[in-house]
Amino acid sequence: MNTQYITSKGFARYITKYIAKSESSHVFNIIKKDHFREHIVARRLDAMKAMFLLLGEPIYNSLIQVKYLNTDPLNSWTKTVLFIHLLQDEDDDPYFKDSIEKYMNRPLERIFNRITYPKYFEMYIIQKNKPNDNTKRNIYQDQLGNYIIQRTKLIIIRYRFLKTTDGELYFY
């Protein structure tokens, strides 16, 4: 039995991980009096797995991307250190740029003046490498040197909602 304490913060992540986990598979010889075969044939499946197996659909296939955005105040940000091969001698900042820094350094084009933090990441792809020239999508460059490409399909954005019970973080 798999038991785990789940809070409201991690509940959706846990359920998504549990529902989308792939079916275990093994390679073995199927012969008469084979204990592995008997186990596979006789095992009990939950309703979700049985439904996907009957329909012949893969359980773990997903086309939708979900991006989790940082909403923590400046004094509680966590930073990730760059890999050694990405560090440069003249670089004063040895950390990866997080989503808030990328949003604050968005392109200076007029359309980005009124775009909100979640909409920016929902509507645009941010990448270091220049995209190939044959794309028909709008491409911009931000103040950090990243290429900003308009998405053809919007993605789902998630972030932590603060409540008054969160105290100082909420009032920040």
N, C-alpha and C positions, 0 to 999 in steps of 0.2 A: 504494500500500500504506500502510495506517495503522498505524504502530508507536508504541508508547508504553510507557515503563517503569512497571510497576504494582507497588505494594507491597501487603502484606497489608491495610493500613488502607483503601486506596482500591479494592481489587479488586472488592468487591461493588457499589460505586457505579458503577464503570466498566462492569461486565458488565450491570447493570440499565439504564444509559444506552444501551449499545450495542444490547441486545435490544429496548428500547422505543422506539427512535427511529422517527419516522414515515417513510413512503415518500415520496421526493421526487416532486413532481408539477409539470408544466409545461403551459401552454396553448400549443398550436401547431396550425397547419393540417395535417391529414393528407391529403396528395395523393400520387399516384403519383410515384415517384422522390424521395420526401421523406426526407432524411437523418435528421431527427429521429425519424420513425416507424420507420425501419429500426433506429435505435439502441435505441429503447424495446422493439421486438419482439425484437431479437436479443441484448439484454443478458443477462448471466448473473446469476442470483439465488442467494443462499445458501439453505440448507435451511429456515431459520426464516421468511424472507420468502416463499418459495415456498409453504410450508404455510399461512401466514396468507392469502395471496392466493387460493389454491385453495379455502380454506374460506370466503372472503368476510368474514373477521373483521378489524376494525381492529387494527393492531399496537400502537398507543400508548394504548389505552383501559385504564384501571386504576381500580378502585373502592376499593382498599385504600390507606390513608394510613400513611406511616411517619414517625415523629417521632424525631429524633436529640437525645438529651439530653446536657447538659454534665456531665462527671464530673471535670473538672479541679479541683485544689485551689485554695483561695482566692487564693493568691499568684500563680497563673498564669492567672486568669480574663481573658478579653478582653471588653471592653464596647463596645457600639454607641451612638453619640451620637444623641439624639433629633433629629427634624426641627425646624427653626426654628419652624414654626407650632405645634408641640406643647410647646415650652419655655414655662414660665410664670415670671414674675419671682420669685415666692415659693418656687419649687421649688429645693431645694438639690442634687438629684440630676439631672444632665442626661443620664442614660443610660437606655436601655431596661432593663426588669427582665428578667433571664434566668430560665431554668427553675428554677434552684436557689433564687433569691429568691422566686419565685412559690410554690414548694413550702413554703419556710420560713414564708410568710405565708398558708398555706391557712386555710380557715374553722375556727372554734373549735368546730364541732360534734363530737360524740362519735365519729362514724364516721370522722373524719379523723385521730383520735389514733393509730391503729394502721396507717394506710395507708402503704405504702412509696413512695419517690420515683418509681420506674418505674410502679407501679400507679396513682398519682395522675394521671399524664398519659395512661395507657392507658384509664382509666375515665371521665375528665372532660374537658370542653371548657372552656377559660378564655377569656373574651372581655370586652371593655370595655363593650360596649353591652348594655342590658337586653334579654333575649329577649322575644318576644311572649307575651302572657298566656295564650294558649290551649294552651300546651304541657303535656303531662301528666308530663313528666320532672321529677325533683327539681332544684331550683335553689337554690344557696347563694351567699353573698357572702363573698369573702376579705378579709383585713385591708388589702389594697391597693385595694379598691373594685371589683375584677373580679367578674364573675358566673361562677359555677362550675356547669356544667350536666352532668348525668349523661348519658353517651353511650348510644345504643341499641345500637351495635356497637363493640366494642373495637378499638383501632388497634394497629399493630405499633410497639414501642418498641425503639430501638437505642441503644447507648452503647458507649463504648470500654472494653474490658476491660483492666485493667492486670495485668501479669505481674511476677514478682520481678526480671526483667531490666530493667524500667523504672526500677529504683532508687528514688530518693527519692519519686517520685510514688506508687509502689506502697505504700511504708511509711507515707506520709502517711495 
